[in-house]
Amino acid sequence: MSKPTAPLKGRAARLARLMPSTGPSTAARTPFVLLVVLLLGGGLITLLLLNSALNEGSFRLSELKRDTTELTDEQQALQRDVDGRSQPDALERRARELGMVPGGSPAFLGPDGTVRGKPTRATAPPPSPSPSPPPSPDATADPDAPAPGPSASPSGSVPAPDPAAVPSAQDSPTPTSPGR
């Protein structure tokens, strides 16, 4: 069954005496088992940290997508507002509210200093009569009181506005636009 071993001589005999020969040693397995347990534990902790970092990144990404959607909606609303205010009729209405009038015929300067065209001063068109608002319930309390709004002259036309209240074209400076 077991093969007889030859007696060891010299240096091998001395080493054999230092190591017990009672079977496989459990002391040699302990460092290996500890190494495997430490590697597995470290791998598990690393995996948990990596998973947490990925989840945090996922939450941040969804938050940024939501913010992007909100900002895109706001940008589109602002663009619709700009488009509405940029339409020609809206620009004309706003210019009239500011007291602007359409310009006259332009004149152009040539490179040699000659004037091409005959400039004319911009004048305000005659005001158009606006429809009077319907009387309010408070105004009907006194039947002898005159009706609010412009009163009609005997000829049925609306009286001209007070010349002092309407700015004349001579009072205001002629607008210029440089570089054109």
MODELLER restraints for C-alpha pairs under 7 A, 6 or more apart:
rsr = mdl.restraints
at = mdl.atoms
rsr.add(forms.Gaussian(group=physical.xy_distance, feature=features.Distance(at['CA:85:A'], at['CA:91:A']), mean=6.55, stdev=0.5))
rsr.add(forms.Gaussian(group=physical.xy_distance, feature=features.Distance(at['CA:101:A'], at['CA:122:A']), mean=6.80, stdev=0.5))
rsr.add(forms.Gaussian(group=physical.xy_distance, feature=features.Distance(at['CA:101:A'], at['CA:123:A']), mean=6.62, stdev=0.5))
rsr.add(forms.Gaussian(group=physical.xy_distance, feature=features.Distance(at['CA:101:A'], at['CA:124:A']), mean=5.37, stdev=0.5))
rsr.add(forms.Gaussian(group=physical.xy_distance, feature=features.Distance(at['CA:102:A'], at['CA:122:A']), mean=6.40, stdev=0.5))
rsr.add(forms.Gaussian(group=physical.xy_distance, feature=features.Distance(at['CA:103:A'], at['CA:122:A']), mean=4.66, stdev=0.5))
rsr.add(forms.Gaussian(group=physical.xy_distance, feature=features.Distance(at['CA:104:A'], at['CA:120:A']), mean=5.17, stdev=0.5))
rsr.add(forms.Gaussian(group=physical.xy_distance, feature=features.Distance(at['CA:104:A'], at['CA:121:A']), mean=5.53, stdev=0.5))
rsr.add(forms.Gaussian(group=physical.xy_distance, feature=features.Distance(at['CA:104:A'], at['CA:122:A']), mean=4.55, stdev=0.5))
rsr.add(forms.Gaussian(group=physical.xy_distance, feature=features.Distance(at['CA:105:A'], at['CA:119:A']), mean=5.55, stdev=0.5))
rsr.add(forms.Gaussian(group=physical.xy_distance, feature=features.Distance(at['CA:105:A'], at['CA:120:A']), mean=5.56, stdev=0.5))
rsr.add(forms.Gaussian(group=physical.xy_distance, feature=features.Distance(at['CA:106:A'], at['CA:117:A']), mean=6.91, stdev=0.5))
rsr.add(forms.Gaussian(group=physical.xy_distance, feature=features.Distance(at['CA:106:A'], at['CA:119:A']), mean=5.12, stdev=0.5))
rsr.add(forms.Gaussian(group=physical.xy_distance, feature=features.Distance(at['CA:107:A'], at['CA:115:A']), mean=6.61, stdev=0.5))
rsr.add(forms.Gaussian(group=physical.xy_distance, feature=features.Distance(at['CA:107:A'], at['CA:116:A']), mean=5.68, stdev=0.5))
rsr.add(forms.Gaussian(group=physical.xy_distance, feature=features.Distance(at['CA:107:A'], at['CA:117:A']), mean=4.70, stdev=0.5))
rsr.add(forms.Gaussian(group=physical.xy_distance, feature=features.Distance(at['CA:107:A'], at['CA:118:A']), mean=5.65, stdev=0.5))
rsr.add(forms.Gaussian(group=physical.xy_distance, feature=features.Distance(at['CA:107:A'], at['CA:119:A']), mean=4.95, stdev=0.5))
rsr.add(forms.Gaussian(group=physical.xy_distance, feature=features.Distance(at['CA:108:A'], at['CA:115:A']), mean=5.69, stdev=0.5))
rsr.add(forms.Gaussian(group=physical.xy_distance, feature=features.Distance(at['CA:108:A'], at['CA:116:A']), mean=5.06, stdev=0.5))
rsr.add(forms.Gaussian(group=physical.xy_distance, feature=features.Distance(at['CA:108:A'], at['CA:117:A']), mean=6.49, stdev=0.5))
rsr.add(forms.Gaussian(group=physical.xy_distance, feature=features.Distance(at['CA:109:A'], at['CA:115:A']), mean=4.71, stdev=0.5))
rsr.add(forms.Gaussian(group=physical.xy_distance, feature=features.Distance(at['CA:109:A'], at['CA:116:A']), mean=6.16, stdev=0.5))
rsr.add(forms.Gaussian(group=physical.xy_distance, feature=features.Distance(at['CA:122:A'], at['CA:169:A']), mean=6.70, stdev=0.5))
rsr.add(forms.Gaussian(group=physical.xy_distance, feature=features.Distance(at['CA:123:A'], at['CA:169:A']), mean=5.51, stdev=0.5))
rsr.add(forms.Gaussian(group=physical.xy_distance, feature=features.Distance(at['CA:132:A'], at['CA:149:A']), mean=5.86, stdev=0.5))
rsr.add(forms.Gaussian(group=physical.xy_distance, feature=features.Distance(at['CA:150:A'], at['CA:158:A']), mean=6.98, stdev=0.5))
rsr.add(forms.Gaussian(group=physical.xy_distance, feature=features.Distance(at['CA:151:A'], at['CA:158:A']), mean=6.98, stdev=0.5))
rsr.add(forms.Gaussian(group=physical.xy_distance, feature=features.Distance(at['CA:152:A'], at['CA:158:A']), mean=5.34, stdev=0.5))
rsr.add(forms.Gaussian(group=physical.xy_distance, feature=features.Distance(at['CA:153:A'], at['CA:159:A']), mean=6.59, stdev=0.5))
